[in-house]
Amino acid sequence: MMEKMALSVDGGCRNGRLLIQLFNFKNKKPHARDLTTGSVRGNLWYLSWPQISESVFSVADQLADLFWAGRLGFKAIAGLGIAQTYILMLMTARMGLDAGMRAMVARAIGAKDIRHANNVVIQSVNITFVWSIIIGGLGIVFAERLLNVIGVEDDVVALTSGYLKMQFVAMSLLSFQRLFGGALQAAGDSITPLKAITISRLIHLCLTPFLIFGWGVFPSMGLAGAGFANVVAQVFANILNIYALMSGRTDIKLKLSDYCVDFNLIWKILKVGIPAGITGMQRSLSQWVLLFFVVTFGTGPAAAFSLSRRAENIVNHASRGLGRAAGTLAAQNLGAQLIGRARSSMNWAIVYCLVLSLFCMVVFLGFPNEVAMFFSDEKEFVQHTTLWIFIMGLSAFPMSSVQVFTQGVASTGDTLAPMIITLSTMWVIEIPVAIGLALLTPLDSTGVAIGIAIGNVFRCVFFFLYVFSGKWLRPGIL
């Protein structure tokens, strides 16, 4: 009997230790790994699948908001899509600043300069705090004017202004969530940010309908309820990421006693990040310009534009996650002077990108009508949106590969070339072609969708030429 009890206790202890290891209660660095050794393909998958999942979850709440907005009518979809375009434009600009931080942290980790990596994160917090106060505050004050300048109807502005104000608050919190999550990913931990965003998205998705429609004990806030749900969700995500950074779960370990303001390092971060910020912001700015133009064709095309851009964002966000993973892997290896491994990181990223694109093509080309009707069955909306979704499916691979290259190259610290390629193809090719097709041919607003697809094809070609030239493969720390 005693022997059986001893075996039971011993087995229980082993099981307990396994549970502790599984849930990482005492493991100091449970998710980080040395990215400068082992299989490049394996390391890329290890880094990329959490970031792809995280990126998809990031846009899932936007689609959920559009779904519930559709219950209020397609005018609510149009207004909400316009509000999301503003937020996306500002967030992609700020995420460009994160590219500088990610590149510098990853290279420092690869070179084993942990102190420098910690300081880069601290100075990035200073940059993000100033950004959030200025941009978030101005957005709340001028929300109605931002909607009016597009030229939408007054009832659309009334439906959407509260949502936009709440989203500016959420954007400020999301800025820190992106910063802290990006720092963890640059250090080789993609799991913790995925946990944080999964919990926050679940909170957002569950709260949204209750706050929009006033179910149960909750107040009826209309579309503003979706924005408030996002605010609550971002608070929880930040708590999880901050805990991970301060507990030393990766090589990075932040301490309050280490806080300082280092203007020289802030300038270095900005010097790397500003071109990436311009790249991201002008990409969203171009959408704003096209939206301003599409609105002149009516609310139906504007709603189709809004939904198709959110569907595009699913592909783009997933591709950005893959690109950031490839860039992090390449940057750590460049920091360790391993140029061949850095090049291989981007090669494998394109292989994964092709698989992702094929899946998207099946959905968008095979079921465009079903995608449109999922959000609203109003005839005008479905008629326009089905065609926009189908055209987007035709350019899935160019669209996806552009995001992989943009994020991948920028995450190594080379942010100037992506800026030049994106600016030139966007404003010299995509925008003129889109407007020209809409105005000078019988295509009307559909010409804008075709112009966007053509722009993606040209950008893809230029990025392929640059990436495989190897000019971005500069070793060392930044």
N, C-alpha and C positions, 0 to 999 in steps of 0.2 A: 504493500500500500504506500509506504514511504517513498519507494523507488518511483512509483507512478506519479506521486505528488511532485517529486523532484523533477521528473521529466516534464510534467505539466508546467511547473514554474519556469523551468529553463526554456520551454517552447514559448511560454507567454512572454518572457523577457526578450527572446529573439523577435517575436512578432511586434512587441512594443518598440524595439529599436528600429525595425523596418518602417513602422508607422511614423516614428520621429523623423527618419530620413526622408520618407515620402512627402511629409508635409513641411519639412525644413524648419522644424521648431528650433533646432540647435545647430544646424549646419550654417556656418558663417557665410559661405559663398555658394549657395545651392545651384544657381543658374548660370554663373559666369564660367567661361572656358577660355583656354588659350587659343585664340584664333590664328596664331602664327604657326601652328603645327597641325598635323592631321590632314584629313581629306578636305580639300577646298569645297567640293560639292556637298559633302556632309555638313561642313560648317555653315555654308550658305543656306542650306535647308533649315538647320538648327536656328539660325538667326531670322530667316525670312518668313517661315510659316506663322510665328506669332505676330510679326509686323504686318503681314498680309491680312491676318484675321483682325488685328487691331484696326487697320485702315478700313476694312469693310464695316466693322462695327461703328466706326466714326461717321460713316455716311448713312448707316441704317436708321439713325434717329431722324435724319433729314427726310428720308423716305417715309418713315412712320408719321412725321409731322404732315407731310403731303397727303398721306392716306387719310388721316383724320380731318385734314382741311377739306379733302374732297367730299366729306359728309356735309360740309357747309356750302358746297357749290364750287364750280370751277374758277370763279372769281377769287375765292380764297386761295386756290392753288396758284393762280397767277401772282397774287400779292405776296404769298409766302415764298414763292420761288424768287421774286425780286429781292425780298429781304435776305434770303440765303445767299444770293449773289453778292450783295454788299459784304456780308460776314465772310464769305469765302475769299473775296478779294483782299480783305484786310488780314485774314488768317494766313493766306498763302504768302503774303509779304512778310509777316512776322516769322513764319516757318522758315523763310529764307535765312533769317538771322540765326535760327537754330542750326542751319546747315554749317555755319561757321563754327559754332560750338561743337557740333558732333564731329566735324573733321579734326578739330584741334584736340578734343578729348580722345578720339580713337587713335590718332597718331601718337599722342603722349602715352596711352596705355600700351601700344605696341612697342614703344621705346622704353617702357618701364619707368617713365617719369610720372609717378602717381601724384606727386605734389602739384605739378603743373596742371594735371588733369582736374584736380579738385579746385584749383584757383580759377580755371576757365569756367567751371560750372557756377561758382560764386559770382563772378563778374557777369555772367549771362543772366543770373537772377536780378542783378541791378538793372540791366538793360530792359528786361521784361517788365519789371515793376514800373519804370518810367513809361514804357509803351502802353501798358494797361491803363494807367491813370489818365494819360492824355487822350488816347484813341477811344477808350471806353466812355470817358466822360463826354467827349464831343459827340459821340454817336448817340448817346441818350438824349442830349439836348436837341440835336438836329434830326431826329428820326423821321418826323413827318416831312421835313423838307427833302430829305433824301428820297423819300417815296414820291413826293410831288414832282421832283425834277425829272423823273422817268416819263411822266405824262399819263399815268394810269388814272382811272376814274376815282372820284372822291370816295365812293363806298368801298373800293379796294383799299385805299389809304386808311379808312376808318377800321376796317377789318384787321389790318396788318401792323399798324404803328406800335401797339402794345407788345406784340410779338418781337418786333425789331429791337425795342428798348431792352427787353429781357435778354435777348440774344447778345446784345453788347455787354451786358453784365457777365453772361455765361462765357463770352469770348475772352474776357479778361482772365477768368479762372482757367479756361481751356489753354490759354497761353502758358500758364505755369505747368499745367498738366503735360503739355507737349514738351516743354523744356525739361522737366524732371524725367519724363519717360524717355526722351531722346538721350539724356545723359546716361541712363541705365543701359540703353541699347548700344550706345557707343562703347560702353565698358564691357559689352558682351552678354548682357542680361536682357533678353527679349520677353521673358516669361512674366516678370513682375509688371511691366507696363500693360501687358495683355490682361492680366488679372484685374488691374485697376480699371481699364476701360470696359471690360466685360461687366463688372459690377455697376459702373456708372451708367452704361447703356441700358442695363436691365432696369435700373431705377427710373431712368428717363422713359423708357418704353411703357413701363407699368403705370407711372404717374400721369402721363400725358392725357389719355382720354378722360381720366377722373377730373383733371383740372380744366380741360377744355369744356366739357359738358356739365360739370358740377354733379357728378355721380356721388351718391352716398352723402357723407358729411363734408365733402370738398366743395369749395365755392366754384361757381361757373365763371371762368376767366376768359372764355373764347380762345382765340389763337394765342393770346398772351400766356395761357396756361402751359402751352408746349414749351415756351421759352423759360418759364419759371421752373418747370420740371428739369430742364437742362442745367439751370443754375444749381439746383440741389444735387444733381448727379455729379457735376464737376467738383463739388466740395469733397465728396467721398473719394473720387479718383486721386485728387491731390494728396489727401491724407495717406493713402496707401503708398504712393510713389515717394513722398517725403520720408516716410518711415524707412523705406528700403534704402534710400540714400544715406540716412543718418545712422543706420544700424550696421553699415559695412557689409551688406550682402554681396557687393562687388568690390573691385579694387578701389572704387571711389567711396569715401566716407566723409560726409560733410559734418562740420562742427560749428556751433555758433561762435565759439572762440576764434575761429579762423576767418570770420567775416571781415572784409575790408573793401575799399574801393580802389581799384587799380586802373587808373585811366589809360595807362599805356596798353595794358592787356585788353581793356574794353575797346580801344581803337583797333587792335589787331583782330578781335572778333568781328567788329563791324566791317573792317576792310575785307575780310573773307566773306562775311554774310550779306553785305549790302547788294552785291551783284545777284546773289541767289534770291534775295528779297525782291529785287526789281523783276527778275525772271518770273517769280510766282505772282507778283502783284499785277504785272502787265498782262499775264495770261488771263487773270480774272477781270482785269480792266477791259480786255478785248471782248469778253463775254458781256460785260456791262454795255459796251458800245453797241454790240449786235442786238442785245436785248432792247436797248433804246430804239433801235431801228425796227426790230420785229414788232414792237408794240404798235407801230403805225399801221400794221396789217390787221389789228383787232385783238381782242382778249383771247380768242381761241388759239391763234398762233403763239401768243405770249405764254399761255399755259403749256402748250406743247414744247416750246423752247425750255421753259422752266423744268418740266419733268424730264425731258431728254438730257438736259445738263446734269440733273441729279443721277440719272441712270449712268451717264458717262462718268460721273464721279465715283461710282462703284468700281468701275474698271480702273480709273486713274488712281484712286486711293490704294487699291490693291497693288497696282504697279509701282506706286510710290513706295509702298512698304517693301516690296521686293528690291527696288532700286536703293533705298536707304540701307537695307541689309547688305547688299553687294558693296555699297560704298563704305560701310563700316568695316567689312571684312577686308576690302582693298586698302583702306586707310591704316588699319592696324598693321597690315603686312608692309605697307610703304614705310610706316614708322620703324619697322624692324628691318628695313632695307631688303625686303623680299619682293622684288618687282614682278617676277614670274607668277607668284601666287596672286598678286594684286590683279594682274591681267586676266588670269584664269577666273577670278571672281566675277568679272563682268561678262565673260564668255558664257559661264553657266547661268548667269541671270537672264540672258537672252533666250536660252533654251527653256527655262521655266516660264518666261514671258510668252513664248509661243504656245505652250500648253494652256496657259490662262486665256489667251486670246481666242483659241479654238473653242473653248467652253463658252465664252461670251458671244461668239458668232452664232453658235447653235441657238442660244436664247434669243438674241436680238433679231436674227434673220428668220428664225423658225416660228417665233411667237410674238411678233410686235403688237398685234391687235390685242392679245391677251394681257400683255404688259400694260398697255394703255387702259384697258377696261378694268384692271385691278384697282386703279385709282379713281376713275369716274367713267360712267357709262353714257355721259352726255354726248350726243352725236357730233357736235362741232369739235369737241375736245378729242374724241377718239379718231376722227378723220385726220386731223393734223398730226397728232402724236404718233400714230401708227407709222406714218411715212418717215417722220424724223427718227424714230427708233430703228427702222430698217436701214436707213442711210448710215446711221452711226455704226451698225453692225458690220457694214462693208469695210469700214476703216478701223476695225478693232485692233489688229496687230500694229499698224503704224502708231495709233493713238497710245497703245500700251507700251510699246518699245520706247517711244519718246519720253514717257514718264520714268521708265527704268534708267535710261541714259542720263536724263536731267538730274534725278536724285542721286544716282550712283556716282557720277562724275563730281557733282557738287559736294557730296559727302566725303570726298577725298581732299577737298580744299580748293579744287579748280572750279571756281564759280563764274569766271569771266566768259569762258567759251560757251557754256549753256545760255548765258544771258544774250550773247551776240546772235547765236543761232535762233533762239526763240524770238527775239525782237525783230530780226530781219524777216523771218518767214511769216510772222504773225501780221506785221503791219505793211509789208511789201507784197505779200502773196495772199494770205488767208482773208483778211478784212476786205481789201479791194475786190477780190474774186467773189466773195459772199454777197457783198452789196451790189456788185455789177450783175451777177446772175439774178438777183431778186428784182432789180429795177429794169434791166434791159432784155429780159427773157420772160416767157409766159410762166416761169416757175414760181414767181411771187416769193412768198416767205420760205418756200422749200429750197430756193436757191441759197439761202443762208446755211442750211444744213449741208448742202453739197460743198459749199465753199469751205466750211470747217473741215470736212473730210479731206479735201484737196490740200489744205494747209498742213494737216497731220502727215500726209504722205511726203511732202517736201521736207518737213522737219525731220522725219525719220531718216531720209536719205542723208541729209547733212550730218546728223548725229552718228550714223554708222561710219561715215568717212572719218569723222574726227576721233571717235573712240578707238577705232582700229588703226589709227595712225600712231597711237601710243604717246601723244604729247602730254597727256594728263598724268603719266606715270613718273611723278617726281618724288623720290624717297626723302625720308627725314621727318622731323616734327615741325609744326608751324608755330 
